[in-house]
Structures are given as structure tokens and as C-alpha cells.
Amino acid sequence: MIRLGIDIVDIARLAGRMDTWPKLADRMFTRAEQEYCLSRPHPPQHFAARAAAKEATFKALGEGWPLVSWTDVEVVSGANRGRPTLVLTGRAAELLGGSTPVVSLAHDAGVAIAEVLLVD
């Protein structure tokens, strides 16, 4: 069985919310995700892609926040600009069961998009 989730995030909108609520980054992103995004030339687009990946994962799992913590879904960037992967913990890992998560991220023209497949 394959479960699918997709989401799109307006980069400027998320950046504005993160400016308004400084603790939002800690609620939504793991320390490693924050460090990665802040190390990039344009951090907001990387935060937005990860937010989209988390939402897409929630959709594929069939449950999301507040039953699944934002930080229970982590986007791990591939080495040497390789393909990103998902690491699920807590309630997200329980819902994942034996499935393998696959993620694709993109950002352009002010939006970030993510697609997540959960493959049994």
C-alpha cells in the first residue's frame, strides 16, 4: 500500500509568522533542522520546505498536530546535496508502522512544496 501527502507553504507568510512568534521555530523544527536552515543562504525557503514536508507527512499518516508533534517529523538533509530523508519519532513513528517514508522538496516563486509517500 502507498499513502500520499502533499503540501504547499507560502515562504513569506511562514517567515512573517516566525518573526512575530520567535518560539515558533522551536515548536515546529528540531535543533538540527534549525541549524541546517540557518546555514543556508536563504533560510526562509528551507524552513518552508520543511514545514510543507511535515504537513504532507501528517496527511499521509492520517493524523497531524496536535496529536502528532511537529518535531516528531524531522527532515534530514542528504550529505553533499543528496536526497533528503524523513526521520519519524514518537506518535508519528507509531502511525508509520512498517512503512518507509520518502520525501521530495522544492521551492520557487515564493512557495515551497513537499510530497511524502509512505510505502509498505
N, C-alpha and C positions, 0 to 999 in steps of 0.2 A: 504494500500500500504506500502511496505517496500523499503527504499532506503539504499544502502550499499556503504561503502567506506572502503578501506584498504590501509595501507602504511607501509613501512619499512624504517628504518633510520640506517645508519652506525654510531655507537656510537662515535668512534674515529674521524670520519670526522666532525660530529657536534661539538664535543669538540674542535677540532682544529680551526674551524671557530669562535667559541665563544672566544677562546684565541686570535685570530687575530683581531676580532672586538668586543671589550668589551661591546659595547652598543647593541649588537645583543640580549642579554638576555632580555633587556628592551623592545625591539621591538617585540619579539616573545612570551614572557611569562609574565603573571601577577605577581604582587609582591607576592601574596600567593603561586603561583606555584614555583617561585624562592626560597622562604623561605623553602617550603617543600623539593625541590630537594637538596638544600644546607644542609639540616638537615640529609640527608641520608648518609650512609657510602660511597656510590659510586655515587655522583651526576650526572656524565655524562649519565649514563644509564637511570636515571629518567627524565632528560631533553630530551633525545632522544625519550623516550616513549611518552612524552607529545607532542613533535614535530610531531611524527607519528600520534597521535590522532587528532591533528589539521588538518594535511593534509588529513587524512581519512574523517574527518568531511567536509572539503571543497569538497571532491569528492562526498560525499553523498548529500550535498546541491546543487551540480552542479555549484558552483561558489567558487572562492578562492581569495587569495591575488592577486592583490591589492584591489579588490572590497570588500573583507571581511578582516577586520583586524585580525592579528594573535591573538591579545588579546581579540577579540570578542568570542573566543572559549577558555574556561577555563576548565582544568581537576581538579576536586576537589577530593582529596583523601578521601576514606572512613575512618570513625573512626575505630580504633582498627584493622587496616589492612583489612578493609572491601572493598567492590567493589567500584572502582572509578566511579564518575558520571561526566557528562558534563553540564556546565552552559553556555548558549549562550546569548550574548547581541548584541546590535547594529544591523548591517546588517545581521549577522548570525541568530539572533533571528527572524528577518523578514522572512528570507528564510525558517526557521524551520516551521513557521506557527503553526499548532496544533499538530505537530508530537512530539513524545517522543524520545530523543536520548539515546542510550545505547552504552557503550564503553567497550572494552576489551583490556588490555595492557599486553605485555610480553617483556622480554629482556633476551637474552642468546647468547653466542658465538659471541659477538661483534656487535650484531644488536638488535634493538628494533622494535617491530611491534605493530600496533593498528588496530582494526577493529571497525567500527562505524555503527550502524543500526539506521535509523530514522523510527520509526514505527507510522503509523497513527492510 
